[in-house]
Each structure stands twice: as C-alpha cells, then as structure tokens.
Amino acid sequence: MTETIPARDLPKLVGKQLEPSPWIDITQERVNQFAEATNDHQFIHVDAEKAAQTPFGGPIAHGFLSLSLLSYLNEQSAIVPENLVMGINYGSDKVRYLMPVRVGKRIRSHQKVLEVTEKKPGQWLIKNAVTVEIEGEETPALVAEILSMMVVG
C-alpha cells in the first residue's frame, strides 16, 4: 500500500525496509504477451513441450519480464512525497538474475531505501535495493538497485 509523506522527510527513509508488494502471477499468457512485445520467442519461454526437456522442467519467464514488472510491484508498497507530479524510472545501478521464474509461480518485490538526494528543487532521486522473491523458493529471481526520480509540484 502506498504511503504519502512530506517531500522534506524523504531523506529520513534511508535504511528503511518497505513492506513487500502483493504477489503477482507469472502466467504463460503474460510470458507470451511479453514475447510478442519484445520479439523474444525463445522456446524456453513460449514452447512448454520443448522447455520441459530442459533443466528448467518447463517454460520460464524472461528475465526482462521480471525486471519490467518492478515498476508495478514497487509502486504497490512505495512511500511517495506529497504533491507528487510524476515518478520517473531513472535507471539501474545493478541488476543480477539469480534464479529463473517458472511459469505458474508468483513473485513479489522487497525494497530497502539506500539513498535519497534532492537533485534540483522538487526533484528527488531515490535509490532502492530491490529483491524479487519467488513464492516457495529460497533463491530470489533477481536483485537490483533501482533509481527513481520523484517530481514534486
């Protein structure tokens, strides 16, 4: 659930572990739609029969699909400044894929605020350490350091 605070209090968030996002289902339909959108139709993502013959035992989500879902997942448990005009994806300082997400699994994100910097008046750069958990698995799908720019009006 998103929480709103005064922009001047954003630096106080450094070191804070946010609530995990809700779970989201990784369905074959979602994977197929991502394959269509990105023209990445590698069989390990879209051909259940061939993918079953791999060490994965079935189709897996694209790593970039899991990464792209962070905009949605992270927003679900974010702390944002009052009078937010827009949030902008600003980049990533680190992304590592640790375990494939098998179709049929659920994922959610965990965030910890690493840095908060007011780059210009009303423009706050926030760096979060993000872990994408796979339900029922010890190893996360990915870890990343994600940068967001919060523009306050």
N, CA and C atoms as an extended XYZ file, in Angstrom:
459
Properties=species:S:1:pos:R:3:atomname:S:1:resname:S:1:resid:I:1 pbc="F F F"
N         0.841       -1.176        0.000 N   MET     1
C         0.000        0.000        0.000 CA  MET     1
C         0.890        1.244        0.000 C   MET     1
N         0.594        2.179       -0.864 N   THR     2
C         1.388        3.389       -0.990 CA  THR     2
C         1.126        4.319        0.191 C   THR     2
N         2.204        4.904        0.705 N   GLU     3
C         2.131        5.865        1.808 CA  GLU     3
C         2.664        7.193        1.304 C   GLU     3
N         2.079        8.297        1.777 N   THR     4
C         2.497        9.632        1.366 CA  THR     4
C         3.092       10.369        2.560 C   THR     4
N         4.229       11.044        2.306 N   ILE     5
C         4.893       11.831        3.350 CA  ILE     5
C         5.329       13.164        2.752 C   ILE     5
N         5.606       14.169        3.595 N   PRO     6
C         6.160       15.421        3.062 CA  PRO     6
C         7.502       15.163        2.363 C   PRO     6
N         7.744       15.847        1.264 N   ALA     7
C         8.979       15.645        0.499 CA  ALA     7
C        10.219       15.872        1.365 C   ALA     7
N        10.178       16.827        2.245 N   ARG     8
C        11.343       17.133        3.093 CA  ARG     8
C        11.723       15.951        3.991 C   ARG     8
N        10.785       15.005        4.194 N   ASP     9
C        11.050       13.844        5.043 CA  ASP     9
C        11.609       12.653        4.255 C   ASP     9
N        11.713       12.760        2.944 N   LEU    10
C        12.226       11.643        2.145 CA  LEU    10
C        13.604       11.166        2.608 C   LEU    10
N        14.556       12.059        2.924 N   PRO    11
C        15.873       11.573        3.369 CA  PRO    11
C        15.824       10.712        4.634 C   PRO    11
N        14.785       10.854        5.439 N   LYS    12
C        14.640       10.049        6.655 CA  LYS    12
C        14.360        8.576        6.334 C   LYS    12
N        14.025        8.284        5.074 N   LEU    13
C        13.711        6.910        4.675 CA  LEU    13
C        14.952        6.050        4.467 C   LEU    13
N        16.123        6.657        4.353 N   VAL    14
C        17.342        5.884        4.081 CA  VAL    14
C        17.511        4.805        5.149 C   VAL    14
N        17.682        3.575        4.680 N   GLY    15
C        17.829        2.427        5.560 CA  GLY    15
C        16.521        1.708        5.854 C   GLY    15
N        15.408        2.296        5.450 N   LYS    16
C        14.092        1.708        5.745 CA  LYS    16
C        13.765        0.560        4.795 C   LYS    16
N        13.341       -0.557        5.366 N   GLN    17
C        12.828       -1.706        4.603 CA  GLN    17
C        11.332       -1.481        4.431 C   GLN    17
N        10.866       -1.429        3.198 N   LEU    18
C         9.447       -1.218        2.932 CA  LEU    18
C         8.697       -2.547        2.989 C   LEU    18
N         7.393       -2.462        3.108 N   GLU    19
C         6.560       -3.659        3.101 CA  GLU    19
C         6.701       -4.357        1.749 C   GLU    19
N         6.637       -5.683        1.714 N   PRO    20
C         6.685       -6.364        0.421 CA  PRO    20
C         5.444       -6.028       -0.407 C   PRO    20
N         5.608       -6.083       -1.714 N   SER    21
C         4.475       -5.860       -2.607 CA  SER    21
C         3.524       -7.056       -2.526 C   SER    21
N         2.327       -6.911       -3.053 N   PRO    22
C         1.473       -8.096       -3.202 CA  PRO    22
C         2.096       -9.060       -4.212 C   PRO    22
N         1.686      -10.318       -4.150 N   TRP    23
C         2.143      -11.312       -5.122 CA  TRP    23
C         1.505      -11.043       -6.475 C   TRP    23
N         2.224      -11.406       -7.539 N   ILE    24
C         1.691      -11.333       -8.899 CA  ILE    24
C         1.972      -12.666       -9.588 C   ILE    24
N         0.997      -13.168      -10.322 N   ASP    25
C         1.113      -14.450      -11.019 CA  ASP    25
C         1.919      -14.307      -12.305 C   ASP    25
N         2.831      -15.240      -12.512 N   ILE    26
C         3.559      -15.315      -13.782 CA  ILE    26
C         2.908      -16.433      -14.589 C   ILE    26
N         2.017      -16.037      -15.464 N   THR    27
C         1.252      -16.983      -16.275 CA  THR    27
C         1.895      -17.146      -17.652 C   THR    27
N         1.547      -18.209      -18.331 N   GLN    28
C         2.043      -18.391      -19.693 CA  GLN    28
C         1.526      -17.279      -20.596 C   GLN    28
N         0.299      -16.830      -20.372 N   GLU    29
C        -0.245      -15.730      -21.172 CA  GLU    29
C         0.606      -14.465      -21.018 C   GLU    29
N         0.997      -14.143      -19.784 N   ARG    30
C         1.837      -12.958      -19.538 CA  ARG    30
C         3.181      -13.108      -20.255 C   ARG    30
N         3.775      -14.299      -20.159 N   VAL    31
C         5.064      -14.559      -20.811 CA  VAL    31
C         4.911      -14.452      -22.331 C   VAL    31
N         3.846      -15.011      -22.877 N   ASN    32
C         3.617      -14.932      -24.323 CA  ASN    32
C         3.423      -13.491      -24.783 C   ASN    32
N         2.692      -12.702      -24.005 N   GLN    33
C         2.496      -11.289      -24.357 CA  GLN    33
C         3.815      -10.535      -24.339 C   GLN    33
N         4.662      -10.842      -23.367 N   PHE    34
C         5.975      -10.203      -23.306 CA  PHE    34
C         6.818      -10.625      -24.512 C   PHE    34
N         6.750      -11.902      -24.870 N   ALA    35
C         7.482      -12.383      -26.052 CA  ALA    35
C         7.035      -11.634      -27.301 C   ALA    35
N         5.736      -11.432      -27.429 N   GLU    36
C         5.210      -10.691      -28.578 CA  GLU    36
C         5.701       -9.250      -28.580 C   GLU    36
N         5.658       -8.620      -27.420 N   ALA    37
C         6.044       -7.206      -27.320 CA  ALA    37
C         7.522       -6.988      -27.596 C   ALA    37
N         8.359       -7.984      -27.276 N   THR    38
C         9.809       -7.812      -27.384 CA  THR    38
C        10.442       -8.608      -28.518 C   THR    38
N         9.630       -9.395      -29.224 N   ASN    39
C        10.130      -10.273      -30.290 CA  ASN    39
C        11.147      -11.290      -29.771 C   ASN    39
N        11.017      -11.659      -28.493 N   ASP    40
C        11.888      -12.686      -27.907 CA  ASP    40
C        11.054      -13.948      -27.716 C   ASP    40
N        11.075      -14.803      -28.730 N   HIS    41
C        10.254      -16.015      -28.740 CA  HIS    41
C        11.081      -17.270      -28.479 C   HIS    41
N        12.166      -17.130      -27.724 N   GLN    42
C        12.998      -18.299      -27.435 CA  GLN    42
C        12.128      -19.391      -26.804 C   GLN    42
N        12.351      -20.627      -27.221 N   PHE    43
C        11.484      -21.737      -26.829 CA  PHE    43
C        11.369      -21.927      -25.320 C   PHE    43
N        12.403      -21.573      -24.557 N   ILE    44
C        12.330      -21.776      -23.101 CA  ILE    44
C        11.248      -20.916      -22.458 C   ILE    44
N        10.760      -19.929      -23.196 N   HIS    45
C         9.696      -19.057      -22.691 CA  HIS    45
C         8.319      -19.449      -23.231 C   HIS    45
N         8.260      -19.886      -24.490 N   VAL    46
C         6.953      -19.989      -25.155 CA  VAL    46
C         6.563      -21.389      -25.623 C   VAL    46
N         7.449      -22.352      -25.545 N   ASP    47
C         7.133      -23.709      -26.011 CA  ASP    47
C         7.235      -24.674      -24.823 C   ASP    47
N         6.071      -24.963      -24.219 N   ALA    48
C         6.049      -25.782      -22.993 CA  ALA    48
C         6.644      -27.160      -23.220 C   ALA    48
N         6.383      -27.756      -24.368 N   GLU    49
C         6.883      -29.108      -24.634 CA  GLU    49
C         8.408      -29.138      -24.726 C   GLU    49
N         8.981      -28.222      -25.500 N   LYS    50
C        10.441      -28.177      -25.615 CA  LYS    50
C        11.095      -27.724      -24.309 C   LYS    50
N        10.465      -26.766      -23.633 N   ALA    51
C        11.022      -26.261      -22.382 CA  ALA    51
C        11.026      -27.349      -21.299 C   ALA    51
N        10.080      -28.280      -21.376 N   ALA    52
C        10.024      -29.376      -20.408 CA  ALA    52
C        11.247      -30.281      -20.508 C   ALA    52
N        11.928      -30.256      -21.647 N   GLN    53
C        13.110      -31.096      -21.858 CA  GLN    53
C        14.393      -30.435      -21.364 C   GLN    53
N        14.288      -29.235      -20.830 N   THR    54
C        15.467      -28.504      -20.328 CA  THR    54
C        15.584      -28.708      -18.817 C   THR    54
N        16.699      -28.298      -18.227 N   PRO    55
C        16.828      -28.378      -16.774 CA  PRO    55
C        15.762      -27.576      -16.015 C   PRO    55
N        15.083      -26.633      -16.703 N   PHE    56
C        14.044      -25.844      -16.046 CA  PHE    56
C        12.768      -26.659      -15.844 C   PHE    56
N        12.566      -27.712      -16.632 N   GLY    57
C        11.396      -28.564      -16.497 CA  GLY    57
C        10.121      -27.977      -17.052 C   GLY    57
N        10.209      -26.843      -17.686 N   GLY    58
C         9.044      -26.172      -18.264 CA  GLY    58
C         9.401      -24.748      -18.615 C   GLY    58
N         8.441      -24.003      -19.132 N   PRO    59
C         8.734      -22.636      -19.555 CA  PRO    59
C         9.049      -21.713      -18.378 C   PRO    59
N         9.910      -20.753      -18.654 N   ILE    60
C        10.305      -19.754      -17.662 CA  ILE    60
C        10.037      -18.361      -18.208 C   ILE    60
N         9.846      -17.427      -17.298 N   ALA    61
C         9.663      -16.026      -17.683 CA  ALA    61
C        10.981      -15.445      -18.178 C   ALA    61
N        10.888      -14.501      -19.063 N   HIS    62
C        12.056      -13.726      -19.478 CA  HIS    62
C        12.584      -12.966      -18.259 C   HIS    62
N        13.903      -12.887      -18.124 N   GLY    63
C        14.465      -12.083      -17.039 CA  GLY    63
C        13.994      -10.644      -17.118 C   GLY    63
N        13.928      -10.119      -18.354 N   PHE    64
C        13.496       -8.738      -18.518 CA  PHE    64
C        12.018       -8.558      -18.194 C   PHE    64
N        11.225       -9.625      -18.284 N   LEU    65
C         9.826       -9.529      -17.849 CA  LEU    65
C         9.783       -9.293      -16.342 C   LEU    65
N        10.525      -10.093      -15.591 N   SER    66
C        10.561       -9.903      -14.133 CA  SER    66
C        11.050       -8.500      -13.790 C   SER    66
N        12.078       -8.043      -14.484 N   LEU    67
C        12.609       -6.702      -14.241 CA  LEU    67
C        11.574       -5.634      -14.582 C   LEU    67
N        10.878       -5.802      -15.703 N   SER    68
C         9.908       -4.788      -16.128 CA  SER    68
C         8.727       -4.690      -15.172 C   SER    68
N         8.423       -5.756      -14.461 N   LEU    69
C         7.315       -5.727      -13.508 CA  LEU    69
C         7.640       -4.919      -12.252 C   LEU    69
N         8.902       -4.527      -12.072 N   LEU    70
C         9.268       -3.761      -10.880 CA  LEU    70
C         8.558       -2.416      -10.808 C   LEU    70
N         8.296       -1.785      -11.940 N   SER    71
C         7.563       -0.512      -11.895 CA  SER    71
C         6.235       -0.702      -11.183 C   SER    71
N         5.508       -1.742      -11.559 N   TYR    72
C         4.218       -2.028      -10.928 CA  TYR    72
C         4.399       -2.518       -9.493 C   TYR    72
N         5.244       -3.533       -9.304 N   LEU    73
C         5.400       -4.131       -7.974 CA  LEU    73
C         5.873       -3.117       -6.943 C   LEU    73
N         6.895       -2.351       -7.286 N   ASN    74
C         7.449       -1.402       -6.324 CA  ASN    74
C         6.460       -0.301       -5.964 C   ASN    74
N         5.643        0.078       -6.922 N   GLU    75
C         4.649        1.125       -6.671 CA  GLU    75
C         3.627        0.679       -5.616 C   GLU    75
N         3.372       -0.611       -5.541 N   GLN    76
C         2.353       -1.127       -4.633 CA  GLN    76
C         2.699       -0.930       -3.161 C   GLN    76
N         3.977       -0.796       -2.843 N   SER    77
C         4.382       -0.624       -1.440 CA  SER    77
C         5.314        0.574       -1.270 C   SER    77
N         5.155        1.559       -2.134 N   ALA    78
C         6.057        2.713       -2.127 CA  ALA    78
C         5.677        3.738       -1.053 C   ALA    78
N         6.650        4.540       -0.699 N   ILE    79
C         6.428        5.742        0.090 CA  ILE    79
C         6.773        6.893       -0.840 C   ILE    79
N         5.799        7.771       -1.085 N   VAL    80
C         5.974        8.834       -2.072 CA  VAL    80
C         5.759       10.198       -1.422 C   VAL    80
N         6.350       11.237       -2.018 N   PRO    81
C         6.175       12.576       -1.460 CA  PRO    81
C         4.785       13.134       -1.765 C   PRO    81
N         4.291       13.976       -0.847 N   GLU    82
C         3.049       14.704       -1.089 CA  GLU    82
C         3.218       15.555       -2.345 C   GLU    82
N         2.128       15.828       -3.016 N   ASN    83
C         2.113       16.665       -4.223 CA  ASN    83
C         2.968       16.078       -5.341 C   ASN    83
N         3.030       14.760       -5.401 N   LEU    84
C         3.793       14.090       -6.457 CA  LEU    84
C         3.158       14.389       -7.808 C   LEU    84
N         3.960       14.923       -8.726 N   VAL    85
C         3.504       15.190      -10.089 CA  VAL    85
C         3.713       13.944      -10.936 C   VAL    85
N         4.890       13.322      -10.790 N   MET    86
C         5.183       12.094      -11.533 CA  MET    86
C         6.402       11.420      -10.942 C   MET    86
N         6.412       10.103      -11.128 N   GLY    87
C         7.585        9.303      -10.818 CA  GLY    87
C         8.170        8.809      -12.127 C   GLY    87
N         9.482        8.860      -12.242 N   ILE    88
C        10.152        8.502      -13.492 CA  ILE    88
C        11.175        7.408      -13.216 C   ILE    88
N        11.155        6.355      -14.030 N   ASN    89
C        12.230        5.363      -13.966 CA  ASN    89
C        13.507        6.064      -14.392 C   ASN    89
N        14.519        6.020      -13.547 N   TYR    90
C        15.750        6.766      -13.789 CA  TYR    90
C        16.917        5.860      -14.150 C   TYR    90
N        16.744        4.553      -13.935 N   GLY    91
C        17.803        3.626      -14.306 CA  GLY    91
C        18.049        2.579      -13.240 C   GLY    91
N        19.118        1.851      -13.441 N   SER    92
C        19.523        0.803      -12.510 CA  SER    92
C        21.031        0.864      -12.352 C   SER    92
N        21.495        0.752      -11.132 N   ASP    93
C        22.935        0.685      -10.905 CA  ASP    93
C        23.417       -0.757      -10.912 C   ASP    93
N        22.501       -1.695      -10.698 N   LYS    94
C        22.900       -3.090      -10.628 CA  LYS    94
C        21.668       -3.946      -10.902 C   LYS    94
N        21.837       -4.977      -11.701 N   VAL    95
C        20.790       -5.976      -11.893 CA  VAL    95
C        21.476       -7.325      -12.025 C   VAL    95
N        21.035       -8.296      -11.225 N   ARG    96
C        21.558       -9.655      -11.315 CA  ARG    96
C        20.392      -10.624      -11.270 C   ARG    96
N        20.337      -11.510      -12.259 N   TYR    97
C        19.319      -12.559      -12.298 CA  TYR    97
C        19.894      -13.781      -11.599 C   TYR    97
N        19.241      -14.222      -10.541 N   LEU    98
C        19.769      -15.305       -9.723 CA  LEU    98
C        19.067      -16.639       -9.947 C   LEU    98
N        17.780      -16.590      -10.304 N   MET    99
C        17.035      -17.828      -10.490 CA  MET    99
C        15.893      -17.573      -11.474 C   MET    99
N        15.690      -18.500      -12.427 N   PRO   100
C        14.580      -18.310      -13.357 CA  PRO   100
C        13.237      -18.448      -12.645 C   PRO   100
N        12.260      -17.709      -13.152 N   VAL   101
C        10.903      -17.777      -12.630 CA  VAL   101
C        10.103      -18.702      -13.542 C   VAL   101
N         9.717      -19.846      -13.009 N   ARG   102
C         8.946      -20.802      -13.795 CA  ARG   102
C         7.512      -20.315      -13.957 C   ARG   102
N         6.958      -20.546      -15.131 N   VAL   103
C         5.563      -20.208      -15.377 CA  VAL   103
C         4.706      -20.936      -14.346 C   VAL   103
N         3.742      -20.223      -13.789 N   GLY   104
C         2.878      -20.775      -12.752 CA  GLY   104
C         3.269      -20.327      -11.358 C   GLY   104
N         4.452      -19.725      -11.216 N   LYS   105
C         4.896      -19.220       -9.917 CA  LYS   105
C         4.362      -17.801       -9.698 C   LYS   105
N         4.505      -17.328       -8.460 N   ARG   106
C         4.166      -15.947       -8.130 CA  ARG   106
C         5.427      -15.251       -7.632 C   ARG   106
N         5.502      -13.950       -7.915 N   ILE   107
C         6.633      -13.148       -7.458 CA  ILE   107
C         6.123      -11.914       -6.719 C   ILE   107
N         7.011      -11.341       -5.904 N   ARG   108
C         6.741      -10.052       -5.264 CA  ARG   108
C         8.073       -9.370       -5.003 C   ARG   108
N         8.019       -8.063       -4.800 N   SER   109
C         9.256       -7.318       -4.572 CA  SER   109
C         9.380       -6.885       -3.121 C   SER   109
N        10.638       -6.793       -2.699 N   HIS   110
C        11.015       -6.245       -1.397 CA  HIS   110
C        11.953       -5.075       -1.697 C   HIS   110
N        11.751       -3.947       -1.013 N   GLN   111
C        12.570       -2.763       -1.260 CA  GLN   111
C        13.178       -2.238        0.034 C   GLN   111
N        14.408       -1.774       -0.082 N   LYS   112
C        15.065       -1.064        1.016 CA  LYS   112
C        15.624        0.222        0.431 C   LYS   112
N        15.349        1.332        1.067 N   VAL   113
C        15.809        2.631        0.590 CA  VAL   113
C        17.297        2.773        0.909 C   VAL   113
N        18.095        2.981       -0.138 N   LEU   114
C        19.545        3.118        0.032 CA  LEU   114
C        19.996        4.572        0.067 C   LEU   114
N        19.433        5.386       -0.815 N   GLU   115
C        19.860        6.787       -0.913 CA  GLU   115
C        18.672        7.653       -1.331 C   GLU   115
N        18.663        8.898       -0.838 N   VAL   116
C        17.685        9.904       -1.257 CA  VAL   116
C        18.443       11.208       -1.442 C   VAL   116
N        18.343       11.792       -2.636 N   THR   117
C        19.069       13.021       -2.945 CA  THR   117
C        18.134       13.988       -3.664 C   THR   117
N        18.073       15.215       -3.186 N   GLU   118
C        17.319       16.233       -3.930 CA  GLU   118
C        18.253       16.805       -4.990 C   GLU   118
N        18.048       16.407       -6.254 N   LYS   119
C        18.933       16.804       -7.347 CA  LYS   119
C        18.721       18.268       -7.729 C   LYS   119
N        17.474       18.696       -7.769 N   LYS   120
C        17.065       20.081       -8.004 CA  LYS   120
C        15.857       20.305       -7.112 C   LYS   120
N        15.497       21.539       -6.853 N   PRO   121
C        14.303       21.749       -6.026 CA  PRO   121
C        13.094       20.995       -6.608 C   PRO   121
N        12.504       20.148       -5.774 N   GLY   122
C        11.327       19.393       -6.191 CA  GLY   122
C        11.612       18.141       -6.994 C   GLY   122
N        12.895       17.783       -7.165 N   GLN   123
C        13.256       16.569       -7.900 CA  GLN   123
C        14.121       15.685       -7.001 C   GLN   123
N        13.526       14.587       -6.561 N   TRP   124
C        14.163       13.691       -5.592 CA  TRP   124
C        14.564       12.390       -6.260 C   TRP   124
N        15.863       12.080       -6.225 N   LEU   125
C        16.381       10.823       -6.757 CA  LEU   125
C        16.457        9.815       -5.612 C   LEU   125
N        15.798        8.680       -5.803 N   ILE   126
C        15.738        7.644       -4.768 CA  ILE   126
C        16.337        6.360       -5.323 C   ILE   126
N        17.281        5.797       -4.573 N   LYS   127
C        17.868        4.503       -4.942 CA  LYS   127
C        17.381        3.460       -3.943 C   LYS   127
N        16.764        2.402       -4.482 N   ASN   128
C        16.279        1.297       -3.661 CA  ASN   128
C        16.988        0.002       -4.023 C   ASN   128
N        17.340       -0.764       -3.006 N   ALA   129
C        17.764       -2.145       -3.214 CA  ALA   129
C        16.481       -2.955       -3.336 C   ALA   129
N        16.375       -3.713       -4.410 N   VAL   130
C        15.154       -4.472       -4.668 CA  VAL   130
C        15.508       -5.945       -4.821 C   VAL   130
N        14.712       -6.779       -4.186 N   THR   131
C        14.816       -8.230       -4.331 CA  THR   131
C        13.469       -8.735       -4.818 C   THR   131
N        13.483       -9.567       -5.850 N   VAL   132
C        12.247      -10.181       -6.328 CA  VAL   132
C        12.209      -11.611       -5.821 C   VAL   132
N        11.273      -11.854       -4.925 N   GLU   133
C        11.082      -13.160       -4.304 CA  GLU   133
C        10.191      -14.028       -5.187 C   GLU   133
N        10.530      -15.304       -5.272 N   ILE   134
C         9.693      -16.292       -5.947 CA  ILE   134
C         9.019      -17.115       -4.857 C   ILE   134
N         7.708      -17.189       -4.892 N   GLU   135
C         6.979      -17.926       -3.870 CA  GLU   135
C         7.469      -19.371       -3.807 C   GLU   135
N         7.823      -19.816       -2.591 N   GLY   136
C         8.248      -21.188       -2.378 CA  GLY   136
C         9.696      -21.476       -2.711 C   GLY   136
N        10.467      -20.457       -3.085 N   GLU   137
C        11.879      -20.645       -3.433 CA  GLU   137
C        12.754      -19.845       -2.478 C   GLU   137
N        13.915      -20.406       -2.129 N   GLU   138
C        14.853      -19.675       -1.272 CA  GLU   138
C        15.633      -18.621       -2.034 C   GLU   138
N        16.034      -18.956       -3.252 N   THR   139
C        16.826      -18.027       -4.055 CA  THR   139
C        15.899      -17.052       -4.770 C   THR   139
N        16.178      -15.757       -4.682 N   PRO   140
C        15.329      -14.794       -5.376 CA  PRO   140
C        15.527      -14.845       -6.887 C   PRO   140
N        14.548      -14.336       -7.601 N   ALA   141
C        14.630      -14.244       -9.060 CA  ALA   141
C        15.718      -13.256       -9.460 C   ALA   141
N        15.751      -12.116       -8.779 N   LEU   142
C        16.740      -11.101       -9.116 CA  LEU   142
C        16.945      -10.167       -7.943 C   LEU   142
N        18.086       -9.499       -7.983 N   VAL   143
C        18.378       -8.392       -7.085 CA  VAL   143
C        18.795       -7.216       -7.970 C   VAL   143
N        18.442       -6.021       -7.517 N   ALA   144
C        18.746       -4.838       -8.322 CA  ALA   144
C        18.826       -3.612       -7.445 C   ALA   144
N        19.518       -2.617       -7.935 N   GLU   145
C        19.488       -1.286       -7.347 CA  GLU   145
C        18.782       -0.405       -8.366 C   GLU   145
N        17.599        0.046       -8.009 N   ILE   146
C        16.714        0.748       -8.932 CA  ILE   146
C        16.659        2.238       -8.551 C   ILE   146
N        16.769        3.093       -9.553 N   LEU   147
C        16.728        4.538       -9.354 CA  LEU   147
C        15.390        5.086       -9.846 C   LEU   147
N        14.787        5.942       -9.029 N   SER   148
C        13.530        6.608       -9.388 CA  SER   148
C        13.668        8.086       -9.123 C   SER   148
N        13.092        8.886      -10.009 N   MET   149
C        13.041       10.339       -9.805 CA  MET   149
C        11.614       10.704       -9.457 C   MET   149
N        11.428       11.305       -8.294 N   MET   150
C        10.112       11.775       -7.868 CA  MET   150
C        10.074       13.281       -8.073 C   MET   150
N         9.127       13.731       -8.886 N   VAL   151
C         8.973       15.158       -9.172 CA  VAL   151
C         7.774       15.661       -8.389 C   VAL   151
N         8.018       16.667       -7.545 N   VAL   152
C         7.006       17.223       -6.671 CA  VAL   152
C         6.621       18.600       -7.186 C   VAL   152
N         5.314       18.886       -7.176 N   GLY   153
C         4.824       20.186       -7.653 CA  GLY   153
C         4.472       21.113       -6.536 C   GLY   153
